[in-house]
Structure formats: C-alpha cells, structure tokens
Amino acid sequence: MRKVANFCDYFVICSAASQRRAAAIAELIEETFDQHGLVLKSVEGKREGVWILLDYSDIVIHIFFKDVRDYYSLDRLWADAKRVNVSRGRKTTPVTP
C-alpha cells in the first residue's frame, strides 16, 4: 500500500455473511494479533457490525457485511495497490512489513 497511500503497509478487505460473523472475525483478528504483540490503535463499527475497521497502524483491516462491501467497493477504489490473495482455510504466518 505504501506506493499508493502513505498511511499503511497492508490494507485488508474481507466480507462476512452476517453482522454476527463480522464481529466474530474482528474478535478473532484482535485475539490473534494481540498474541503476536500487534497493538490495536483504533476500532470502528464493531457494535453495528456492517463495516468494522481495525487499525493497527501498518495494517488496516475492513470487515464488511457483503452488501456494504459491494456498495462501497473499496477493492475498486484501491485497485492500484499490489494485491495479495489469501486462500480460504490456508494457515498463514504473520509477516512483518
């Protein structure tokens, strides 16, 4: 992302099938990142669960309810950034930017 925007290294965009799942995804990310020593700087939208933003400074995570993701189309807005796809169910190791 640094070549396109100067506010983060990684910009994660994902969808959830329900507001409850969006909140569960956010909680899992928070727990996992906390275990690896990453500090959450800011969180927005967790109560509503239609667009949750987790800001870890170098990593900004957007968790959308599917229809909201389609409406705002951040994927298209940030299309100039290098894309990194992570397949479903694949175990990954956290990387330091």
PASEBA-1860 file (N, C-alpha, C; in nm, 3 decimals):
! residues 97
1> MRKVANFC> 0.080/-0.121/0.000/0.000/0.000/0.000/0.085/0.127/0.000 ~ 0.205/0.120/0.053/0.285/0.243/0.066/0.307/0.314/-0.067 ~ 0.307/0.240/-0.178/0.326/0.304/-0.308/0.201/0.379/-0.353 ~ 0.087/0.344/-0.295/-0.040/0.406/-0.333/-0.090/0.503/-0.225 ~ -0.065/0.469/-0.099/-0.109/0.552/0.013/-0.002/0.545/0.122 ~ 0.017/0.654/0.194/0.125/0.656/0.292/0.081/0.623/0.435 ~ -0.041/0.576/0.453/-0.090/0.554/0.589/-0.081/0.411/0.639 ~ -0.046/0.315/0.552/-0.031/0.177/0.599/0.046/0.094/0.497
9> DYFVICSA> 0.093/-0.022/0.544/0.162/-0.115/0.455/0.064/-0.215/0.394 ~ -0.032/-0.256/0.473/-0.132/-0.354/0.427/-0.272/-0.303/0.453 ~ -0.360/-0.329/0.359/-0.499/-0.289/0.363/-0.578/-0.417/0.338 ~ -0.643/-0.471/0.440/-0.713/-0.598/0.428/-0.862/-0.570/0.414 ~ -0.924/-0.633/0.313/-1.067/-0.618/0.290/-1.127/-0.757/0.287 ~ -1.226/-0.781/0.373/-1.293/-0.911/0.372/-1.442/-0.895/0.397 ~ -1.517/-1.000/0.368/-1.662/-0.998/0.382/-1.708/-1.100/0.484 ~ -1.825/-1.073/0.540/-1.889/-1.167/0.631/-2.035/-1.181/0.588
17> ASQRRAAA> -2.090/-1.300/0.608/-2.227/-1.328/0.565/-2.331/-1.269/0.659 ~ -2.290/-1.227/0.779/-2.384/-1.167/0.873/-2.309/-1.072/0.965 ~ -2.384/-0.989/1.035/-2.322/-0.896/1.128/-2.255/-0.972/1.242 ~ -2.316/-1.080/1.284/-2.258/-1.162/1.391/-2.124/-1.223/1.348 ~ -2.117/-1.270/1.224/-1.991/-1.325/1.174/-1.885/-1.218/1.160 ~ -1.925/-1.099/1.119/-1.829/-0.988/1.108/-1.767/-0.959/1.244 ~ -1.850/-0.956/1.348/-1.799/-0.933/1.483/-1.707/-1.046/1.527 ~ -1.742/-1.171/1.492/-1.659/-1.286/1.529/-1.523/-1.280/1.458
25> IAELIEET> -1.523/-1.240/1.332/-1.397/-1.225/1.258/-1.310/-1.119/1.324 ~ -1.372/-1.006/1.360/-1.297/-0.898/1.424/-1.237/-0.945/1.556 ~ -1.315/-1.018/1.636/-1.265/-1.067/1.764/-1.148/-1.164/1.746 ~ -1.158/-1.252/1.647/-1.050/-1.348/1.621/-0.922/-1.276/1.577 ~ -0.938/-1.176/1.490/-0.822/-1.099/1.447/-0.758/-1.028/1.566 ~ -0.841/-0.965/1.649/-0.788/-0.895/1.766/-0.713/-0.989/1.859 ~ -0.769/-1.106/1.886/-0.703/-1.203/1.974/-0.571/-1.251/1.915 ~ -0.572/-1.285/1.785/-0.453/-1.335/1.718/-0.344/-1.229/1.712
33> FDQHGLVL> -0.380/-1.108/1.672/-0.282/-1.001/1.664/-0.225/-0.969/1.802 ~ -0.312/-0.971/1.904/-0.266/-0.945/2.040/-0.162/-1.049/2.083 ~ -0.185/-1.175/2.047/-0.090/-1.281/2.080/0.046/-1.258/2.014 ~ 0.046/-1.189/1.902/0.170/-1.162/1.829/0.226/-1.023/1.860 ~ 0.166/-0.957/1.959/0.220/-0.829/2.003/0.181/-0.709/1.919 ~ 0.085/-0.724/1.829/0.041/-0.611/1.748/-0.064/-0.533/1.826 ~ -0.048/-0.401/1.831/-0.135/-0.317/1.913/-0.245/-0.254/1.828 ~ -0.369/-0.272/1.872/-0.484/-0.213/1.806/-0.490/-0.064/1.841
41> KSVEGKRE> -0.478/0.022/1.739/-0.480/0.166/1.762/-0.621/0.221/1.769 ~ -0.710/0.164/1.686/-0.847/0.215/1.680/-0.939/0.110/1.622 ~ -1.063/0.111/1.667/-1.164/0.021/1.613/-1.292/0.101/1.593 ~ -1.357/0.079/1.481/-1.482/0.148/1.448/-1.585/0.048/1.399 ~ -1.710/0.071/1.431/-1.821/-0.005/1.374/-1.846/-0.142/1.432 ~ -1.776/-0.177/1.537/-1.789/-0.313/1.591/-1.930/-0.340/1.645 ~ -1.991/-0.241/1.705/-2.125/-0.257/1.761/-2.228/-0.283/1.651 ~ -2.217/-0.210/1.539/-2.313/-0.223/1.430/-2.285/-0.348/1.347
49> GVWILLDY> -2.160/-0.377/1.322/-2.121/-0.499/1.252/-2.143/-0.501/1.102 ~ -2.171/-0.386/1.041/-2.187/-0.386/0.895/-2.058/-0.344/0.824 ~ -1.975/-0.266/0.893/-1.843/-0.228/0.841/-1.755/-0.206/0.964 ~ -1.669/-0.301/0.991/-1.580/-0.292/1.106/-1.441/-0.256/1.056 ~ -1.382/-0.157/1.119/-1.247/-0.113/1.083/-1.156/-0.138/1.202 ~ -1.049/-0.213/1.179/-0.946/-0.237/1.280/-0.818/-0.172/1.231 ~ -0.769/-0.076/1.306/-0.650/-0.002/1.265/-0.531/-0.042/1.353 ~ -0.435/-0.109/1.291/-0.312/-0.150/1.358/-0.194/-0.068/1.306
57> SDIVIHIF> -0.218/0.053/1.263/-0.119/0.144/1.205/-0.069/0.094/1.071 ~ 0.020/-0.004/1.069/0.073/-0.054/0.942/-0.023/-0.146/0.869 ~ -0.121/-0.199/0.942/-0.221/-0.289/0.884/-0.359/-0.233/0.917 ~ -0.438/-0.205/0.814/-0.574/-0.157/0.833/-0.668/-0.263/0.778 ~ -0.762/-0.308/0.861/-0.849/-0.419/0.824/-0.993/-0.370/0.817 ~ -1.059/-0.402/0.705/-1.200/-0.371/0.686/-1.276/-0.502/0.679 ~ -1.376/-0.517/0.764/-1.461/-0.636/0.762/-1.602/-0.586/0.729 ~ -1.651/-0.628/0.614/-1.780/-0.579/0.564/-1.888/-0.686/0.567
65> FKDVRDYY> -2.010/-0.644/0.595/-2.127/-0.723/0.560/-2.130/-0.718/0.408 ~ -2.155/-0.829/0.341/-2.136/-0.841/0.196/-2.197/-0.727/0.115 ~ -2.322/-0.692/0.139/-2.387/-0.586/0.061/-2.318/-0.451/0.078 ~ -2.269/-0.426/0.197/-2.199/-0.300/0.224/-2.066/-0.297/0.150 ~ -1.997/-0.410/0.146/-1.871/-0.417/0.070/-1.896/-0.391/-0.078 ~ -2.000/-0.450/-0.132/-2.034/-0.427/-0.273/-2.066/-0.280/-0.298 ~ -2.138/-0.218/-0.206/-2.178/-0.078/-0.223/-2.058/0.016/-0.224 ~ -1.968/0.002/-0.126/-1.854/0.094/-0.115/-1.740/0.059/-0.209
73> SLDRLWAD> -1.729/-0.065/-0.248/-1.633/-0.109/-0.349/-1.490/-0.059/-0.326 ~ -1.439/-0.079/-0.205/-1.302/-0.038/-0.175/-1.201/-0.113/-0.261 ~ -1.236/-0.235/-0.301/-1.147/-0.312/-0.388/-1.116/-0.234/-0.515 ~ -1.217/-0.172/-0.570/-1.200/-0.095/-0.694/-1.128/0.037/-0.665 ~ -1.162/0.100/-0.553/-1.103/0.228/-0.516/-0.951/0.217/-0.499 ~ -0.904/0.104/-0.442/-0.762/0.083/-0.417/-0.702/-0.017/-0.516 ~ -0.755/-0.025/-0.633/-0.712/-0.124/-0.733/-0.566/-0.107/-0.776 ~ -0.510/0.011/-0.757/-0.370/0.034/-0.797/-0.270/-0.030/-0.701
81> AKRVNVSR> -0.315/-0.068/-0.584/-0.225/-0.132/-0.487/-0.199/-0.276/-0.527 ~ -0.081/-0.325/-0.492/-0.047/-0.465/-0.518/-0.143/-0.554/-0.440 ~ -0.197/-0.653/-0.505/-0.295/-0.741/-0.443/-0.229/-0.870/-0.393 ~ -0.263/-0.909/-0.271/-0.214/-1.033/-0.214/-0.336/-1.115/-0.177 ~ -0.357/-1.227/-0.246/-0.472/-1.312/-0.218/-0.434/-1.419/-0.117 ~ -0.522/-1.442/-0.023/-0.504/-1.548/0.075/-0.620/-1.645/0.057 ~ -0.587/-1.769/0.026/-0.693/-1.865/0.001/-0.761/-1.908/0.130 ~ -0.885/-1.950/0.119/-0.963/-1.994/0.235/-0.899/-2.112/0.303
89> GRKTTPVT> -0.902/-2.110/0.435/-0.855/-2.224/0.512/-0.705/-2.242/0.515 ~ -0.633/-2.155/0.450/-0.488/-2.166/0.445/-0.429/-2.108/0.572 ~ -0.343/-2.183/0.635/-0.276/-2.132/0.754/-0.162/-2.041/0.707 ~ -0.155/-1.926/0.768/-0.051/-1.831/0.731/0.027/-1.792/0.856 ~ 0.147/-1.748/0.833/0.228/-1.698/0.942/0.230/-1.547/0.929 ~ 0.212/-1.475/1.040/0.214/-1.330/1.031/0.347/-1.281/0.975 ~ 0.340/-1.179/0.891/0.461/-1.120/0.832/0.478/-0.980/0.884 ~ 0.602/-0.942/0.900/0.631/-0.806/0.942/0.664/-0.727/0.818
97> P> 0.593/-0.615/0.798/0.617/-0.534/0.676/0.757/-0.478/0.671
END
